[in-house]
Amino acid sequence: MISRLSIFLMASIGVLLFFYLTQGSVSGGKAGYLYSPDPSKGEKISDVSPIIDYVQPERRIGESQKDYDERRSHPLFLTKEEKEDRIVEFYAAWCGHCQHYKPKYIKIAREVNKVRTLTFHAVPCPIHGKICQDQNVRGYPTVKFFPAGSDEGVVLKHSIGANGILIDFLHVDKTEVESKIKGKEKTLRNATDKKNTNQQPTDSTTSDSVFGDAALSLYFGLKSSVYVTPDASRSKVLRRWLELLVKSLPVEMSTLKDHATTLMTVDIDETLQSETNLLQYLPDKSQVGWSENCSKGVSGAGYTCGLWELFHIVTIGVVEWNVKSQDRIATTDAADAIRDYVEYFFMCNECRQNFLTMYDACQFQRCERLNSDISDDTMESWKQLPLWLWETHNDVNVRLMAEERKEKGLPQATLEQMQMARWPSTRDCPSCWMEGGGWDEEEVYKMLHSYYWGTKSVFMNDIAKEYTRVRIASSQEFIYLKSFLALCCILWLLYYQQQKRMLVSVQRRKSK
């Protein structure tokens, strides 16, 4: 009886363990990729065909780390050994404009292949940083045409379509192209992806997620963007940004401030000489992603949203710092530090250019509202920094909403619809709105302060732990683990009870 029960126990545990391990291995999504479908979410290869996403290759048996690194950073389609023409998109999954460009890239690839066979590749730069650095990718998305036998690509404009590629690069006769690709080229619309760039706070957003998303975006930006900007001025820009962070971040983000302080104490020029030098001062990357408020359910997305939240936190922090410190920060200096960080380290081409254009044109009266003279500054003047950034962010939201409506073929947005794209809404902050549709700046500032600064959080006492720990509590993997352990306990109790009965039975027979 004991042997049968033992066999049953071992077999049951073995089956459960196998089930747990196999389920855990497939439960993860395609984080960081745009063109690698996840079957568990009902996605299919045909949805992105014929785009080929460059997935990190497996290490071969007996292959040295050096050889493996060399092979994965020099895929065949980017070398002279590739004897066919090809097109490659360099992107980041978090980039809203990359998400928006995705359906267009798929459509172009399909239409081109109706006329000529051409391979279309895609490389996620945050995962393959060395490749994108070698390709001198300065923004996302970057699309290049590589002629056969060449490792030098020609950058394509985002406006180019299948006709332009076939005629200008593959030298196909215009008549043949027009006969096989009927009608004008139209950009495919993907309203869901577009909405991911128009991220606003929601009722469910908490201070924990705001601080967490902001910290994730800072660490992510340092790790993925610093080496894509080889400009000699990057050290100066980075140091200025770090100095601002150390002074302006709240106590809830104290560990992030510690990392920024550490980077300021070392030789930044030397640290930026290699990725290894920088990473030793930053927490390890983990499976933790941005909150639902920022990612909108898109795996790997949320960076832009978190960066906006970081900027808002910093601008509120400047006011807080100036209230309590004699070493005050000029509002123009803080704004310039944000502007330069965007120029050097934010890799979404269109997003970056739009922000810089607004900033350099002094939109929303930036040049009049912000002050470089701190000798006679007051709290009211300091508040203009977060209010200016808030207006800028709202303008971005309205512009994105207008672009989305245009793509859908809808009429221009009404005043009421534009107001709905702004934050806070009348529901979020009734006192922020005045009769006639204007804003009460004092009430808006209170709202900004409450949202980006006011709530204390024990959870965010150590933001690095939040960044490095694996959130298995809400994952399918943890459910399997709990089930596995519970069943093991039940089976062990059954085994123990059976053993106990057998022992009692033996003792009774001996006593007789």
Buried (B, 14 or more C-beta within 10 A) or exposed (E): EEEEBEEEBEEBBEEBEEEBEEBBEEEBBBBBBBBBBBEEEEBEEEEBBBBBBBBEEEBEEEEEEEEBEEBBBBBEBBEEEBEEBBBBBBBBBBBBBBBBBBBBBBBBBBBBBEBBEBBBBBBBBBBBBBBBBEBEBBBBBBBBBBBEEBBEBEEBEBEBBBBBBBBEBBEBEEEEBEEBBEEEBEBBBBEEBBBBBBBBBEEEBBBBBBBBBBBBBBBBBBBBBBBBBEEEEBBBBBBBBBBBBBBBBBEBBBBBBBBBEEBBEEEBEEBBEEBEBBBEBBBEBEEBBBBEBBBBEBBBBBBBBBBBBBBBBBBBBBBBBBEEEEEBBBBBBBBBBBBBBBBBBBBBBBBBEBBBEBBEEEBBEBEEBBBEEBEEBEEEBBBBBBBBBBBBBBBBBBBBBBBBBEBEEEEEBEEEBBBBBBBBBEEBBEEBBEEEEEBBBEBBBBBBBEBBBEBEBEBBBBBBEBBBEEEEEEBBBBBBBEEBEEBBEEBEEBBEEBBEEEEEEEEEEEEE
